[in-house]
Amino acid sequence: MIASAKVNLALHVTGRRADGYHLLDTLVAFSSDGDLLEAEDGSEDDFFVSGHFAAHVPIGETNLVTRARDLLREKFGEAARAPVHLHLEKNLPVASGIGGGSADAAAALRLLVRHWQIDIDEATLARLGLSLGADVPMCLASKPLVARGIGEALEELPHFPALPLVLVNPNIPLSTPEVFSRLERRENPPLSPLGAFTDTVSAAHWLKEARNDLEKPACQIVPQIEEARDALKEANALFARMSGSGATCFGVFSTRPGADQAAALLQERHPDWFVLATETRSPVPTQAENAHVQHARA
């Protein structure tokens, strides 16, 4: 199962609760690429991590994949008792603002519900996901959406266009709490009303009027974020911005071939960066996306 990269196309911080959680208004899309998670029957529980970023994945009690497994066992008892072998192929950088751990947790929940044949509705699954992290419910949806509150109030966008993207990360992890701690202002205006986006150009035009309120404090900690964002603009992106709490930046391109060409150029110029040409998932999976999923499962 693909654990898609979560891209915060816009992220407005609108307040802070008494318990310390920040209130957000964020436009989110999910890429057709990401980490891969597989589950198989085993004689005992096992969790194996491979992939380019495997060395950066925590294996102990803080790992969200195994926490998702244990949460389902706690909730459903005997129905989720069978030992399972889990294999995570970690293709996305960690602590990078594209929801890697939360996406992995969401994929684990969906994959194990199917593997153990657990009868659970979407609302209950989302509540379980929220107990693992504020981003997990939106990662369970993996569709274009607006998330509000701490990330639990979701409004799906059934007509949002698929966007050709290039993701760039200078391979520098960034602590989300540290970024939030540097916010100068926590009560900011919410997202403007979303227009009727008909294509990539109209979406990029709207995004230029939105913000990521975490970009400025993140750049104070990792100045290379500005370099990555500007490199995307120089590679002819229609629009570029940091995603989430960073340090990954995304560029929106008019076509997928244009994104592929820009990614090749950026990788040549910055061989030490993480660079990925992809596209966001449509609200309704396209034939190409379904083929991508089937290939990933093969």
Secondary structure, 3 states (H helix, E strand, C coil): CEEEEEEEEEEEEEEECCCCCEEEEEEEEEEEEEEEEEEEECCCCEEEEECCCHHHCCCCCCCHHHHHHHHHHHHHHHHHCCCEEEEEECCCCCCCCCCHHHHHHHHHHHHHHHHCCCCCCHHHHHHHHHHHCCCHHHHHHCCCEEEEECCCEEEECCCCCCCEEEEEECCCCCCHHHHHHCCCCCCCCCCCCCCCCCCHHHHHHHHCCCCECCHHHHHHHCCHHHHHHHHHHHCCCCEEEECCCCCCEEEECCCHHHHHHHHHHHHHHCCCCEEEEEEECCCCCCHHHHHHHHHHHC
